[in-house]
Amino acid sequence: MIKRTLFFGNPAYLSTKNEQLVVNFPDKEKQERSIPIEDLGFIVLEDPQITITTGLIRKLVENKTAIITCNAQHLPTGFLQPLQGHSEQTERYRHQLNASVPLKKNLWQQTVMAKIQNQALHFQRLGKNPLRLKRYVKEVKTADHDNQEALAAAYYFQNLFDLPNFSRNQKGVAPNNLLNYGYAILRAVAARAIVSSGLLPSVGIFHSNKYNAYTLADDVMEPYRPFVDQVVYDIVETGANIEELTTQIKGQLLMIPAIDVKIDGKMSPLMNAMSRTTHSLWECFYGSSRKILYPEMPLHFADV
């Protein structure tokens, strides 16, 4: 089942009744609305004048609905998930924490190869030359010691958008703002799947910044980034004003959890595919597998 993503960009009062999320507005002319909590995967709270009851928060957490809050620049910055994400959580933590260095190096190699491969497939899908990116894939060594990921990313973003002097920089010119927003949503999808699989999001296989509570999310989301790039590319190609994140653009980016990706030979909503990825990662930590299952960018629009 595809879970819904709700975005609240205006003042609202959110409460719960009969297992429903109930929405009331300061504007009395707007009618009360209700949505079944079991249908919700993500809720994005942007307006600072939103009030949410603790009763609703409890039910959302029990449903494993991710609650995302935004900063003054309207970018997602906060993320609420349950403390208990899986019935075997303690056992799974133990296997994750005891993962050997060689295993983690191999898992990171797989991750980087999958990411660059998807970047190459994205280029191929757009009619751009993918040969250099495909060469980078073949040159990725254990733990990516030669940092082929960075080399591939530099080339990829220099040639992705038909925009003069564009480079990937969080504080750079548009459409960096769209990429930042899309990656933040993707990171929340990854964190939600990690917790649901009974793993610690703060213990990564490569990323290890002690100030980062979601290093594992930053690891497993890497091969999924080109799917966000695809959405942003399509928005840019429409000729829309991308200097600011309009409600319409945010609406398109908030559809990222539901977009179709190809994983294990079949099409699946991205958020479901991410759960398969994190479950396969657990199997690697447990020792029943040596391969992480990542999605593959479809070559043709008809495949999606």
Solvent accessible surface area in square Angstrom, and as a share of the most:
residue,aa,sasa,rsa
1,M,153,0.68
2,I,89,0.45
3,K,44,0.18
4,R,110,0.40
5,T,36,0.21
6,L,21,0.10
7,F,53,0.22
8,F,21,0.09
9,G,25,0.24
10,N,92,0.47
11,P,41,0.26
12,A,5,0.04
13,Y,99,0.38
14,L,0,0.00
15,S,20,0.13
16,T,36,0.21
17,K,137,0.58
18,N,119,0.61
19,E,110,0.49
20,Q,51,0.23
21,L,0,0.00
22,V,14,0.08
23,V,4,0.02
24,N,49,0.25
25,F,47,0.20
26,P,89,0.56
27,D,69,0.36
28,K,185,0.78
29,E,158,0.71
30,K,101,0.43
31,Q,153,0.68
32,E,110,0.49
33,R,142,0.52
34,S,64,0.41
35,I,10,0.05
36,P,45,0.28
37,I,8,0.04
38,E,115,0.52
39,D,29,0.15
40,L,0,0.00
41,G,0,0.00
42,F,3,0.01
43,I,0,0.00
44,V,0,0.00
45,L,18,0.09
46,E,22,0.10
47,D,28,0.14
48,P,128,0.81
49,Q,130,0.58
50,I,26,0.13
51,T,72,0.42
52,I,41,0.21
53,T,37,0.21
54,T,114,0.66
55,G,25,0.24
56,L,0,0.00
57,I,50,0.25
58,R,130,0.47
59,K,36,0.15
60,L,0,0.00
61,V,30,0.17
62,E,115,0.52
63,N,39,0.20
64,K,71,0.30
65,T,0,0.00
66,A,0,0.00
67,I,8,0.04
68,I,4,0.02
69,T,59,0.34
70,C,22,0.13
71,N,55,0.28
72,A,89,0.69
73,Q,120,0.53
74,H,88,0.39
75,L,47,0.23
76,P,19,0.12
77,T,91,0.53
78,G,23,0.22
79,F,47,0.20
80,L,73,0.36
81,Q,25,0.11
82,P,18,0.11
83,L,172,0.86
84,Q,111,0.49
85,G,2,0.02
86,H,45,0.20
87,S,109,0.71
88,E,87,0.39
89,Q,20,0.09
90,T,113,0.66
91,E,75,0.33
92,R,19,0.07
93,Y,54,0.21
94,R,119,0.43
95,H,36,0.16
96,Q,6,0.03
97,L,105,0.52
98,N,103,0.53
99,A,15,0.11
100,S,56,0.36
101,V,90,0.51
102,P,91,0.57
103,L,14,0.07
104,K,57,0.24
105,K,75,0.32
106,N,43,0.22
107,L,0,0.00
108,W,3,0.01
109,Q,35,0.16
110,Q,37,0.16
111,T,0,0.00
112,V,0,0.00
113,M,69,0.31
114,A,21,0.16
115,K,16,0.07
116,I,1,0.00
117,Q,62,0.28
118,N,1,0.01
119,Q,4,0.02
120,A,0,0.00
121,L,13,0.06
122,H,0,0.00
123,F,2,0.01
124,Q,72,0.32
125,R,22,0.08
126,L,41,0.20
127,G,71,0.69
128,K,44,0.19
129,N,94,0.48
130,P,18,0.11
131,L,120,0.60
132,R,106,0.39
133,L,0,0.00
134,K,64,0.27
135,R,120,0.44
136,Y,15,0.06
137,V,18,0.10
138,K,172,0.73
139,E,62,0.28
140,V,7,0.04
141,K,107,0.45
142,T,61,0.36
143,A,15,0.12
144,D,10,0.05
145,H,129,0.57
146,D,82,0.43
147,N,79,0.40
148,Q,14,0.06
149,E,29,0.13
150,A,49,0.38
151,L,89,0.44
152,A,0,0.00
153,A,24,0.19
154,A,52,0.40
155,Y,39,0.15
156,Y,0,0.00
157,F,18,0.07
158,Q,120,0.54
159,N,60,0.31
160,L,0,0.00
161,F,8,0.03
162,D,107,0.56
163,L,62,0.31
164,P,116,0.73
165,N,153,0.79
166,F,12,0.05
167,S,64,0.41
168,R,69,0.25
169,N,82,0.42
170,Q,137,0.61
171,K,195,0.83
172,G,33,0.32
173,V,105,0.61
174,A,16,0.12
175,P,0,0.00
176,N,0,0.00
177,N,36,0.18
178,L,0,0.00
179,L,0,0.00
180,N,25,0.13
181,Y,0,0.00
182,G,0,0.00
183,Y,15,0.06
184,A,24,0.18
185,I,2,0.01
186,L,0,0.00
187,R,79,0.29
188,A,8,0.06
189,V,3,0.02
190,A,0,0.00
191,A,2,0.02
192,R,26,0.09
193,A,2,0.02
194,I,0,0.00
195,V,16,0.09
196,S,32,0.20
197,S,10,0.06
198,G,1,0.01
199,L,2,0.01
200,L,41,0.20
201,P,22,0.14
202,S,54,0.35
203,V,45,0.26
204,G,14,0.14
205,I,14,0.07
206,F,103,0.43
207,H,55,0.25
208,S,99,0.64
209,N,89,0.46
210,K,168,0.71
211,Y,184,0.70
212,N,34,0.17
213,A,61,0.47
214,Y,51,0.19
215,T,2,0.01
216,L,0,0.00
217,A,0,0.00
218,D,18,0.10
219,D,0,0.00
220,V,0,0.00
221,M,3,0.01
222,E,9,0.04
223,P,0,0.00
224,Y,0,0.00
225,R,52,0.19
226,P,0,0.00
227,F,1,0.01
228,V,0,0.00
229,D,1,0.01
230,Q,25,0.11
231,V,20,0.11
232,V,0,0.00
233,Y,24,0.09
234,D,59,0.31
235,I,2,0.01
236,V,20,0.12
237,E,98,0.44
238,T,100,0.58
239,G,67,0.64
240,A,47,0.37
241,N,94,0.48
242,I,22,0.11
243,E,129,0.58
244,E,107,0.48
245,L,30,0.15
246,T,50,0.29
247,T,103,0.60
248,Q,141,0.63
249,I,5,0.03
250,K,11,0.05
251,G,34,0.33
252,Q,75,0.33
253,L,0,0.00
254,L,9,0.05
255,M,114,0.51
256,I,0,0.00
257,P,2,0.01
258,A,30,0.23
259,I,36,0.18
260,D,52,0.27
261,V,0,0.00
262,K,67,0.28
263,I,1,0.01
264,D,89,0.46
265,G,60,0.57
266,K,149,0.63
267,M,76,0.34
268,S,16,0.11
269,P,20,0.13
270,L,0,0.00
271,M,6,0.03
272,N,49,0.25
273,A,0,0.00
274,M,0,0.00
275,S,42,0.27
276,R,97,0.35
277,T,0,0.00
278,T,0,0.00
279,H,86,0.38
280,S,10,0.06
281,L,0,0.00
282,W,18,0.06
283,E,55,0.25
284,C,3,0.02
285,F,15,0.06
286,Y,122,0.46
287,G,61,0.59
288,S,77,0.49
289,S,32,0.21
290,R,150,0.55
291,K,136,0.57
292,I,3,0.02
293,L,42,0.21
294,Y,24,0.09
295,P,5,0.03
296,E,83,0.37
297,M,1,0.01
298,P,4,0.02
299,L,62,0.31
300,H,115,0.51
301,F,119,0.50
302,A,99,0.77
303,D,59,0.31
304,V,73,0.42
